[in-house]
């Protein structure tokens, strides 16, 4: 496989890391800028929201631009957003920096996937896209522990200094090693959204949205939870996040293996049920730290185990629009991150951080209901098609 795919994977990793990197240092940001934890959490919400919305819009607007040039321009804007974050004197300026990073970052991820699929032979195309997505998923689970380690050691601006340096290296890599690539016609947004008229697909995308929303309701505020409910200090919080990140990366591979062995439907239902139970259990395990760690590892492994199964399920359900569904699923995941971090911020301000797990668990129950509805619609459609034939 073309080695330049790994360069694009590094770019996608750097971009993805920015989304949740602030999650572990919310208390540091809140204290330094004089805002509440809920307001600090909104910095995750706004990033994910812009990330989910901006990609299809910007892709349509830049449809005729040569891809390498567009990637470099996007990296320059992304770099500017992170430099602004480092220099932010107020919460409002940091919010603007997050919006700039999210808009440019969302376009960069799509460009990385597009370029990866075009620079390899057709037989390696799926693998190339999978490698780029591994960079994104790894960044989402490792972003917080990296941010936490740097933030606790050098202040909350330190993670953004690291990302700025990595962005400059990414720009150099793209400039020197990527070739020019002609643009392909973009699929209009209306055409993409029209595929959601298929109820099987609609409820499947809703499952991804609600699943990630339930996860982020607690995970986005895990630092204050660990400090409040378990009384952990900064070092132990870093260790917990590192364990969580490693388990989540393994979980992504586990989800793919389970889907191949048992099928997508049993995997989606099984993962969602156990994931929901583990979130509900979290507040009741804080009296014994080893027990908490065991339940947390299960929760973290399953947090990304559903994604490979869901993407395979979407391809099975609508093979003719599979490319569109992968793009929409990426948006659904980021909408879920935005909604979950927003809900978590409301809960932590109106009640207490101990309630975040319970509220997140209820969202996972709704995700299970959406999955069941999707599978019911799929079975009905298959029976109808069989009876007609």
Phi, psi and omega in degrees: 000145181303125184294341179293342176300323181291329174296317178294328176295320177297317178300314181295326177295314180299316180296313182295329183297329184294329187302308187251002185300335182277347186300320183281346184241027180304318182294324179292317179296314182300315182293316184291322184263001176068041178235171180280167177298322179298318178293321176297320178297332180296340177294331173285314182303309184295322179298309183295322180295311179296319180301316182290324185274322191291322188306304181296326180292310181294326179295321178292318182293330184251023187302330185263002184271139178301137193292319180295315180298317180296321178298316180293320177297316180297321178294325177295316178295318179299318177298316180298321179298320181283326174295320178297323178297319179298320186269358186304118177273340183224167178299318182299318180293319177297323178298316178296320179299319179295322179294316178300314181296320182292315182297311180291322180295322180296321178291321179299319180297314179298317180296320178299316179296314181298313182293321179299318182288341183264341183263000179246163174295156185302326182291342179258003188299310182298320180295320180298315178297319179298321180295318179297317179293331175298322177298319181292310183294321178296321180293324181293326181270335181263347181302314182295311179299323178295314179298322182292314180298313181290319182298316180292328183278321189232004182102158189294343180280342183302316179302325180287333174293318177300313181296322177300314179297316179294327179293318178299317178296321178297318179299317179296318179298313179296316182298316187270333189247340180269137177273169177291145183220122181291146178286154174250153180303131179279146176280123181305145182302319180300320179294321178297313182291332181295339178291343180283357173295336173288111186298326178301313180291316181302311181289332176293316178295324178295326177300312179300316180300309183290325179298309180291327178298316178297320179297311185287339177303325176261312187298324179296341183234031183292325179301306178297329178295313181296322181285324183278308187280327182249351179066032182279149175268180185303320181296314180291326176298318178299317180296317180299316180295322179295316176300316180301313182298313180298316179298320181293321178297315177297326180298324178300317177293321179299317180300319178295319179296315179298319180295321179292324186276317186251352182099158185290318184297306178301324180294313180300313181293314182296314180298316182297317181296309182293323178299314179298317179298317182295321178295315179300326183285333188313309182295340183266006180248000186290346180287342182223107188302316178300321178296316178302316181298319180298311180295322180295322178296319176298313179302313183292319180297320184279345183299328178244004180290336182284335189298309179299320180294319180293319179294321176294319179298320179295322178295319177296319187286327182214071184299329182288341178238030187300320180298317180296319182294325178295319179294314180294325179294323176298319177294319180299319179298316182286327172297321177297317177300316181296313183292317181296318179291329176291313179299317178300321178295321178293316182297315183294332180273326184270333181234255177204163183296336178296337181278345184301321181296317181296314179296318177300320178298320178295324177295325178292324175300318177296323177297319178298317178298319179295321179296316179298317178298318179299315182291325176296315179297321180295315179297319179297317180295320180293319178296319180296315180295322180293319181292327178290320180285000000 
